[in-house]
């Protein structure tokens, strides 16, 4: 059975285990589960606790009619479907049938008569959590976009930070996730290496659906960050990456993932990938090979100097759409070394705006 995490453990450098439970700060929408199945109740209560939302469990058939009239979402356990059907209740929205694999056929059979969607557990636990929070499947969830270097020395991490700064200036809530174990920590680019808060060393054991970690993370220039630690850094486990990214997507408009150079690929969470290359023949060739290893649904190309290959020729060679061309900023590297956040002005700001718009697409924004 998949582990649903209402909390998680981590060990500090001394090896002492620490147990953390964090609650969501948003005002939840109450949801009711109609079930007497202890396993389904456990799943639902764990999902509710993970996102800090209340859940009411009703096992008395006499209370079904009252629950049905309430405006909040209703979850019907597989053990109570026939009880609900026999009451010939009027149709209503936000009804979900919940069960495990052995009841899946029965759930599907009754989904049309009840005008309900089916959530199979444990695979659908993330969807279940969002429903309990009062959200439809996939709605009100932030965009997750990755930035990856197609060739060496393209400044993908710097672009990632600049995109986050551009998002903040456009009143888009943004989180920055560092996946480069050997990159030294993306917080250095923002001069936030001494800012208190959790880095990856505190989050490596995160798994499944975790509660809101935003208050525990460092922030700089309005950007929430999950940065690599600098003492004995090692690649982050895939489960932890997915859990943390999914958590941040529930509380931010945009999650930017600096994928780094070690090939880590959090699966199933990244919607768009920005691939950065230079304008050299070798750089374009390397980028073409790198793109073939990416599994995300949509990739776009950003080209920066130096080199003699035109941006449009580079895009044709790599066979992904051209998003933007980055201008040369002479003192960008020096600013990063001094811990001064990159300055967004002129053509650089325009280019970041183009890339940011592509990342967000039609995703609604939560204004601050």
N, C-alpha and C positions, 0 to 999 in steps of 0.2 A: 504494500500500500504506500502510495506517495506521501512523503512527509509534508504536512501543512504546518508552517511555522508561525505560531502566534508570538514567538519571541525567538531569540537565538543566543548561543553562547560564544564567547571568544576567550582567548588567553592572552594576557599581556606578556611582556618580555620576561617577567619573573616566573611565568608558567602557572600563575594563579588563575583559576577559572572565574569568570565573571558572568553573571546572568542578567540580561537586560530585557525589560519589557517596555515597549513604547506604544503610546496610543496616538491615534489620528487626532488632529485638531479640528477637522472640518465638522460641521453640523450634519450628522447622518440622517438618512431617511429610514424609519423603522420598517422592517420586513417581517413577515410571518411565515413560519414553516409549519405545514400541517403534516405531522408524522408521529408515529410511535416507535419507529425503527431506531434503536440506539446508535447504530453505526451512521445512519444518515444525519441524525441529530449531532453526533460528534463532528462530522465533516462540516456541517453548517455552522456550528458554534465556533469551531476553529477558524473558519474563514471570516466570521464576524469579528472575532477577537483580533485577528491579524490586521484588520483595517479600522478597529476601534468603533464599529457600528453595532447598534443594539439589534437583537434578534429575539422574536417571540416565538415560542414553540407551543403549538396547540395539538394535543393528542385526543381531546374529547370531541367526538363527532357532532355533539350538540352545539358546539361553538363554531362550526364551519360556516353557517349562514351569516353569522355576525362578522367573521373575518372577511368573507367574500365581499361585503359591502364597503369595507375600508378602502381608501385610495392607495395604500401602500402596496408594494409588490407582494405576491403570494407564491410561495414555494410549496408544491404538493409532492410529498414523498411517494415513492412507488407503492408503498404499503397502504396508502389512503386514496389512490386514484379512483378505485371502484366505489368507495364511499362517497366521494365528491360527485361522480358521474350519476349515481342513482338519485341524487337530489335535484337534478335538472335545473341547476342554477343558471341565471342569465349570463350571457357572455360579458367578459370584462377584459381589459388589457393588463399587461404585466403579470401574466401567469406563467410559471415555469414548472415543468415536471422534472423531478430530481431522483436519480437512482444510480445503481452500479451496473456493471456490464451484464449481469445475469437478468436484469429487468429491462434492458434497452429496447427489445422488440415491443414489449408491452407499453413502454413510454411513448414510442413512436406511433403505436396504434391509436392512442388516445390524444395525441397532440393536436390533430385536426379538429375533432369534436370539441375540445376544450379551448381551441384557439391559443395553444400554449407552445412555448419553445422547450426543447429537451436539453437538460444539462446532465451529462454522464460523468460520474465521479469514479476515480479521482482526477481524470484528465481535464475535466472542466472546472477545477477548483478556482482558477483565476477569474473565469467568467462568473462563477458563483459569488465570489467576493465583490465584484463590481455590481452585481444585481443587489446584493445585500446593502451596498452603499447607496442604492437608489439610482444606479446608472444602467442604461441599456448596454447590451454587449458591444464593446469597442467604442462607445461614445465617451465624450469628455475625457479622453485619454491623450496625453501629450504625444507629439511626434518624436520618434527616436531616429536620429541621423548619425552616421559614423563619418569620420574623416580619416582617410588612409593615404599613405604615401605610396605612389606608384614606382618611384625611384628614390635613391638616396639623396638626402640634402635638399628636399623640396620645401621644408618648413611646414609640414602638415600640422604639427602641434601648435605652432604659432597661429596658423590659420584657424584652428579649432578655437583657440582663445579669442581671436578677433571676431569670429562669428558669435561667440557668447557675448562679447561686449556690444556688438551691433544689436543683438537681440534685446539686451537690457535697455539700450537707448530707444528701442522701439516698443518699450513697455511689454515685452514678452518675458515671462518667467522662464529661467533657463538653468539647467544643471549640467555640469561638465564632469565626465567620467573618464579617468585616465586608465588605459589598459596597457601602457608601455612599461613593462617591468624594469627595463634597463634605461628608461628615459630620464631618470633622476627626479621625477615628480613634476607634474604640470603646474603645480602651485608656484613653482619658482618663476614662471613667466609672468605671473601676476604679483610677484613680490610678497606672496602670502605663505611662505614656508614656515613662518613662526606663528601663524594664525591658529589658535586652538581649535580642536575638533578631530573627529575620527578620520583616519586614513584607511587604506585597504587592510592594514594589519588588524584592525578591529572588526572587519566585515567579512573575513575570508570564510567563516562558517555560516554565513547567511544562506538560507535555502527556502525554496517555496515562496509562499505569499507572506511578506514581512510588513510590519507596521511602518508608519512614516518615520524615516530617519533624518529628515531635513533639519530639525532643530539640533541634531548632534554633529552635523557636518560643518567644516569651515566654509566661510563665505567671504568673497572679496569682490568689490566693484559690482555688487548685486548678484553675483554668480555663486550658486551652490556648487561645491566641488567634492569629488571623491578622488583623491590623489594617491599616487604610489608613495609608500614609505621609502626612506633612503637607507635604512639599516637592514641589510640582508633581504633585499627585494626578490621575490619569486613570482612567477605568473599566477594570476588569480584563477581559482577554479571556475569552470564554466557555469556551474550551478549558482555560485555566488554572484557572478557577473549578471546572469539573467534575473536573479532575485532583486538585486540592487537597482538595475536599470528599470525593471518593471515597477518597482516601488516609486522611483523618482518620476516616472512617466505619469503616475496617478496624481502627482502634486505640482507638475511643471508643464508649461506649454511645449517646451522643447528640451530634449536630452541629447547633448552632443557627446559622442563617444570617440575619444582619441585611441584608435585601435593599435597604434604602435607598430613595432617591427617584428614581433615574435609570433605572428600568425594566429593570435587568439581571435576566435569568432563566436561571440555570443549568438546562439541560434534562436530564430523565431521572434526576435524583438526588434531588430533593426529594419526600418522601412526603406531608408534611402542611404546611399553611401556616396560621399564626395571623394573622388580620387584625384590626388594632386600629382602633377608631373612637371618636368621642365621641358624646354623646347629643343633638347638635343636628340639626335637619332637614337643613341643608346638609352637615354631616359625614356623615350616613347616606346622602344622595344621592351624595356623592363616593365613598363606600365601595362602594356598589352598582355604580357605574361601574368602579371599580378591580377588583373581584372578577371582572368579566367578562373582564378581560385576563389573569387568572391561568390557568396551564395545569396546575397540580398536581392530583393525583387527589382530594385531600380538603382542604377549607378549614373553619375554625372561627372564630367571632367572639368577640372580647373587647371589652367596652364600658367606657368610663371617662367620668367627669364632666369638664367641665360639660355641661349641656343638659337639656332637658325631655322628650326622647323616652325611653320606658322601654326597658330592655335587650331585653325580649321583642319589643316592637314594632320595634326596630332590627333584630333577627335576622330577623323576618318580612319586613321591607322589603328587606334585603340578600339574603335567601333562602339563608342558610347557618346551621348550628346555632350556638346560643349556648354558649360554653364557660364563661365566667366574667365577672364584673363587677369592675373594679379600683376600690378605694376611693381617696379623695383623701388624699395624703400631702403636707402643706404644705411640708416641708423637703427633698423629694426632689431638686428642681432645684438647690437650694443645695448639697446633698451632692455632686452630680455636678460642680458647678463647682469644688468644693474637692478633688476627686479622692478623695472618701471613698466606698467601695463602698456601694451602697444597703443599708439595714437592712431585713431581712425579719422582720416581727413582726406579730402580730394578724391582721387581715383581709387585709392585703397578702400575708402569707405563705400564708394559706389560698388566696387567689386564684391565686397562683403555683403552688401545689400542684395545683390543679384543671387549670390549663393544662398543666403538666408531665405530669400523668397522661394527658391527652388526646394530647399529643405522643408519648409513649412507647407508648401502647396496650398491647399484649401483648408488646412486645419484651423478651426476656430481658435481665437486667442482669448485668454482670461486677462483682462486689463487689471493693472494694479490699482 
